[in-house]
């Protein structure tokens, strides 16, 4: 495995959503090697252990476990991310719009709420807070010209929403959004939904938060030829941990994927972690 420089999240490291989504390919390859003709990822539940370097060869371990695949990406013997990838099998390859997995019962009300959230007529979150913690991020960074350019806007207390039109190159070669792209689309919003005042407090302290875990459910096959909204809501703040929920919808409010995330406030300042790489330091 190797993460191209384009997939940068924090300076010098891969975007968290890309890292988690990258677990899909080894799982599908393992299913294919076992003779499965038509397989699709329905869920990835992963924990990030360390930053994944860019443009370096990394090792991948795959093992079958309880009907799923345990996949880890390692830098030598050091694990960077590990998770469980659930794969569904069918008689034919899934088509655009086909259902992959149901919304978990405990999140049905949350998804119904987020499906009704419109894109606010106001500036992106980083303009309201006065800074962007990681401006070069592949998913949400305004300074990443080749990124996804998903810029969440505050839609209410602890709720954000962003419009998104995927680039054609983000498909899986069959017209559907690639799994790692879809996962990255859900990544940053699940943290940016932290209430603005909390974000300002972190910025005042020159602190930032990093993705600790991500549990993604792929609900339907999403086309690359469609306009979407990424909506997210804050769930809980517990000391250095923040929990958020994000989901991808089309214009009709149909959900295509959802993610539950845990974010960890880093124990160091941005300057110490990244050097003079943030907007306020330039």
N, C-alpha and C positions, 0 to 999 in steps of 0.2 A: 504494500500500500504506500501511497505517496500523496500528500496534499499539496496541490499547486499553490503558488503564491497568491493567485487570484482569490483563494478562499480564506484570506486572512480575516480574523476576528480581532482579538487583542493584538497589538503590534508584535509581529514575529511568530504568531501562533495561529492555528486554524480556528475558524468559526465553530462554536460549540454545536450548533445545529447540523453543520456539515459533518462533524466528527461522528455524531450519533447516527445520522442518516447513512453514513458510509458503512455501517454494520449490515445494511440490507444486502449489499452485493455478495459478500462472502456466504451469507445464509442462503441466498438464492442459488449461488454456485454449488453449495453443498447439496441442496435439494435436487438440482439438475444432475449432479454426479450419482445420485441415488436413483435416477431414472424417472424423476418427476418431470413431465412435459410442460405442465401449465401451473405455475406457482406465483403467488402474489403475497407481498408482505402486508400483514394486517396490524401488527403492533411491534414497536421497538421500545423497550424499557431499559434505559442505560444510565450508568453512573460515570461521571468524568473524574478521573483521578489526578491528571496532570495535563498541562498544556501540550498540544500536539505540534511539533515543529513543522515548518513548511519546507517543501522541496527536499525532504530527506526520506530514504527508504525506511519503512516501518514493517514490523512483523505482524501477521494476523493469525490468530488461533481460532478454530471453529470446532465445536463439539455438540452433538445432539443431546438434548436434555429435556425429558418430560414433554415430548411433542413439539418442542421449540429448538432453537439453536442458541447455544452460548457462544458469543463472539467477543473477542478481545483484540484490540490493537495495541501493540507494544513497541516501545523504543528500546531495542535490545531485550532485556528482561524486565524492564520497567513498564507496568501497565499504564496506558494513557486513558483508555475508555473500555468499559466492559458492559455487556448487556445481554438481554434475552430478546431474540427476534422470533416472532410467531409468523408462520407461513401457512396460507390456505392453499389447498389444491383444488383444481376443477377439471372438467372435461374439455374446456377450451380456455384460451387466454382471455382474461377480463378485458372488456371494452370500456371506452370512455363513459362515465356515468354509472357503471355497474357498482352495486353495493359490495363492499369488502368485509366490513364488520359493523356491528350495531353500536350506537352510543351507549356507554355504560350507564346503567340506571341511576347511579348517584350523581350524574352530571347532566341529565336530561333538562332540568330546569335552567341550569347555567347556560346550556347551549341555546335553549329557546330565548333566554334573555339576550345573549350576544347576537343572535340572528336578527334581532330587531334594532340593533345599534347602527345608526347611519354614520357615514363619514362626516365628521364635524367640519364646519366652515370656519376653521381657525388654523393657525400655524402648526407645524410639527412640534413635538414635545421638546426638542432640543432648543428651539427658539424661545419657548416659554420658560424653560429652566435657565436659559442663558449659556448653555454649554452642552456639548455632546461628549460623553465619557470616552467613547472609542470611535472617533470620526471616520476611521478607515475601514470599519466593519463591513464585510461582504453583504450582510443582510440589511443593516439599517444605517450604514454610514453615509453621510452626505458627501464625503470626500472620496468615495470609491466609485469612480465613473463606470466601472464594469460590474458593479455589484447589483443586488436585487433592488435596492433603493426603496425599501419599505420604510416609510417614515410615519410612525404612529402619531395620532393627534388625540389630545385629551377629549373624551366624550362624556366625562362625568367623574365623580370621585372614585379613583381606582379603576377606571375603565378607559381604554384607548381603542382607536380604530384607524385603519390605514387602507387606502386603495392600493391595488396592485395589479399590474398587467405584466405577466411573465414574458421574458424575452424568449424568442423561438428556440434559442440554443439551450434552454433549460428543460427540453423534453428528453424522454428516455429512448429516443429514436423511433418511437411508435406513436407519437402525438400526445402522450401523457406526461405530466410533470414527473421528473425523476424523483425517486424517494428522498434522496439527500437534499434536493432543492426544496421539496415540500416541507421537510423537517426544519430546514434553515429558515423558511418563511414563518414558521411558528415560534422560532427560538426567541428572538429579541423582544417581541411584543409581550411575551409572558413575564418579562422582567420590567419592561418600560411601563407596564400598568401600575407599578408601585406609585402610590399617590405623589403628586408633584412636590408637596412640601417635604416628604421624606427624601426625594431625589435631591432637592436643593440642599438639605442638610448634609447629604453625602458629598455633594460638590463643594460645599463650604469647607469640609474637612479634607478635600482632595482624595476622597475615597471612591471606590467603585465596587461593583459586584460582578461575580462570574458565575456561569452556569455550573451547578453541582450535579443535577440529575434531570433527565427528561424522559417522560413517558408519553409516547406518541401513538395514537390510534388512527389508522388509515381507514376512513369510512367509505369513501367512494373513489373511483378512478378519476382523477382531475385532469382535464384537458389543458394543454399549454395555450390553446386558442380561446381564452376566456378571461373576462375581467373578474377580479375577486376583491373581497374585503378580508383583512386580517383583524379580528377583534379579540380583545383580551381583558380580563378582569383580575384584580388583586384578590387573593384568598386570605392570606395571613402573613403577618410579620412577627417573627419570634427571635428576638435578639439579632444575631448576624444572619439568620436565615429568612428568606422571603419566598413565599409560595404564590405562583400565578398560574392562570389557565388561559390558553389561547386557542383560537379556532379559525379555520379557513372557510369562507362562505362565498357562494356566487351572488349575483345581484338579486336573485330571488330568495335569498336566505337559506339555500340548501347547503348543509355542512359537508365538507369533504375530508376534513381531518381535525383532530383536536390534540392538544398537548398539555400535560400538567408538568410544571417545572419547579425545581428548587434552586434558588439563587443564594450564593454565599457572599456576604460582604467581605472583601479581601482584608487581610490583616496588615496591609501596607498602603501607602499613598500611591497615586497614579504615577507621580514623578519617580518614585523609587522603583516601581514595577516596570515602567515603560520608558523612563527618561522624559525629555522634553518633547513629548509626542502628541499632546492634547492641544485642542484649539486655544485654550487660555495660556498655554506655555509657549506658543509660537511667537 
